[in-house]
Amino acid sequence: EGDRQFATTLARGLEVLRCFTPLEPMLGNKEISVRTGLPKPTVSRLTYTLTKLGYLRHNMRLGKYQLGSAVLSIGYPLLASMSVRQIARPHMKELADYCNGSVSMGIRDRLNMVYVESCRSGNGITTLPDIGTSVPIAQAAIGRAYLAACTPSEREALLNQMKVKQPEILRKFKPQIDRGLEDVRSRGFCTSIGELRREVHAAGVPMRRSVDGEIVSFNCGVPAFLLKKGQLEDDIGPRLVSMVRNIEAALGMH
């Protein structure tokens, strides 16, 4: 508000696109209006325009919209330009195979971490978190690792945003966030014991320096029934730290 450079119509169009999720891939104008707080006539104009441009597709039978292929065209150049993905992938696959789990790389999107790379073991048990999967920073090991890599002022700003936009999540997971910050300082990794998905335990590690201006962090998630007692803390967490340090070395970070 009061920012004359801010293009409100563009911002509203992008907010419409953000309404669609894997759990709700199809939405009507009324549903989008409820989610964005925008008047239905405004939403109708935005969805019409986005459909004409290929960012939405209209299902005539259901009277609802879903994301169009043009959305992929926007996202792919970002992924393709992240050389850290190509460098990290073999290291991630090696660890995923070792622990019979999955290893993912993420960057921040508002109050979430979005996966930009993911590898899983070949045992057929572990489900792969897709590229583009979004998880709450407060609730996930990869998010707490990200917070540990932030400057104190950056971290305070994010926590203040959570107080306003995710008060229940922050209230529930603030002790785990604080413990995660201390764990990263003391041993290089933090953990999430079934807090994001009950059946998966995970460790998280941040890179010590940003990559192209982005703080990058990693997680390693393993089905709980495959873990031996203490394995996450004594074996997988340290191996994840070692993996990230090897990736940093490959990128020339010293």
Secondary structure, 3 states (H helix, E strand, C coil): CCCCCCCHHHHHHHHHHHCCCCCCCCECHHHHHHHHCCCHHHHHHHHHHHHHCCCEEEECCCCEEEECCHHHHHHHHHHHHCHHHHHHHHHHHHHHHHHCCEEEEEEEECCEEEEEEEEECCCCCCCCCCCCCEEEHHHCHHHHHHHHHCCHHHHHHHHHHHHHHCHHHHHHHHHHHHHHHHHHHHHCCEEEECCCCCCEEEEEEECCCCECCECCEEEEEEEHHHCCCCHHHHHHHHHHHHHHHHHHHHCCCC
